[in-house]
Amino acid sequence: EDDEEGCEVNGRVYRDGEVFQPSCKIQCHCLDGGFTCVPLCQEDVRLPTADCPFPRRVEIPGKCCPEWICEAQDQHLLRDARAVSPPLRFPCPAWGTEWSACSATCGLGFATRVSNQNRFCRLETQRRLCSAGPCPALPAAFPAVS
């Protein structure tokens, strides 16, 4: 009998220590009979601007993660959010929050912050992986005492 613990997710068993993707949008890590997952798609914030007054996130056929597009109210034309405006030609004072605590108390998790350090000087939520150390082993189940 195998003493290693595994994780069962959606009817599939993963080995202890195995990294897997149940979908293209998340990545998970099996550890000590449990698992932790982190998102792989950015969850940035797009605020309205003069050149993009109606930003929306849409699912793009053939792509896993949704993308920002701009819809001009009077023309109803869709434009890729990255092509909305040229890179900044003026100084952008850096602004951002501190990184949050790791989302997991053990194993892999993620930390988030809000920052404007990008080519358009726009506030966005940024994520990074973090590790809170190894998870403790789960105690063995004891039979009920009658």
N, C-alpha and C positions, 0 to 999 in steps of 0.2 A: 504494500500500500504506500502511496506517495504521501510523505509528511508535509510537502509544500502546500501552502494555502493558495487559492486562486480567487478570481472574481467572476461572477456570472452577470453578464449585462446583455439584455435582450436575447436570452436563451443561449448565448455563447460564453464559454469559459475561457478566461485569460489567465496566463501564468503569473505568479508573483513577480513583480518588477517589470512586467510587460507594459509598453506604451502602445495605445491603440486609438483609432479614430472611429467612433460609432457613426459619425457623419462628417462631412467636409467642414462643418462649422465649429467642431469641438475636438479636442485631443484629451485623452484620459490616461491615467497611470494607475495600474493595479498594484496595491501594496498591502500586505498583511491581511488579505481577505476583504479589503475595502478598496474604493477607488476615488480619485479626485480628478476633476475635469477643468479645463480652461478654454475660453473661447478663442477661436482662430481668426474671427472677423473683427475688424475695428468697430468700435461703437462710439465714434467721434460725434461731436455736435456741430451742426452747420447752422449758423445764424443767418437771417436774411440780410442782404446787402443791397446797395443800389443796383449793382449789375446782376444780382440774383435775388430778387425779392421773394420768390416762392420756391425755396429748396425742398426737395423731397427725396427720401430713400426709396429705391425701387429694386426689385429682383431683376437681374439681367439674364436672359436665356444663355445657358452655357457657362455661367459664372456662379460660384458657390455663394459668395458674400454679396449682400446688397450694396449698391453704390449711390452716391448723391448725384442728382440731376437738377437742373434749373428749368423751370417752366416759365416762360415769359407770359404774363397774364393776357396781353393783347394779341400775341402771335401764336400762343400754344406750341412753341417750339421747344424741344428738349435738347439740352446741351450737357455734355459731360462736365461734371463739377471741376475736374482738373483743368479744363480748357476755358474756364470762365474769365479769368483775368491773368495777365502776365505776372511774373514774380515781382515782389515789391521793389520799388526804386527809392524807398525812403526808410529811415531807421525804424525798427520795430522794437519798442521797449519790451524787454522780456518780462513775462508775467506767468505765474503758475503756482499751483498749490504743491504742498509736499506730497511725496508718495504715500499712499495709504498703507495701513498694516496689511500683511499678507492675509489673503482670504481663507487660508487653511491654517489650522493650529498645528498640523504636522503634514509632512509630504509636500507635494507641489501645489501651489496656489497662484494667485495673481494679485498684483498691487495696481492701483489706478491713481491718476492725477489729472488735473485739468491744466492745460498749458497753451500758449499761443506761439510756441517755437516751431513753426512750420513755414513753408514758402509763402503762404498768404496772410500770415500774422493773425489767424483766426483761432478762437478758442476751440479746443477739441479735447475729448477724453482720451487719454493714452493708457495703455495697459502693458505690463511686463510680467514675466514669470518670476516667481519667488519660491524659495524652499524654506519651510519652517522646521527643518530637521526630520529625522526618521519618525515614523509613527510607531507607537508601542505595540507589541504583540497583543493580540486579543487573548483574554484568559480562556482556558479550556472550559467547556460546559461541564457542570457537575450534575449528577443525577439528583432528582428531588428526594428529599428525606421524608419518610412517612412516619 
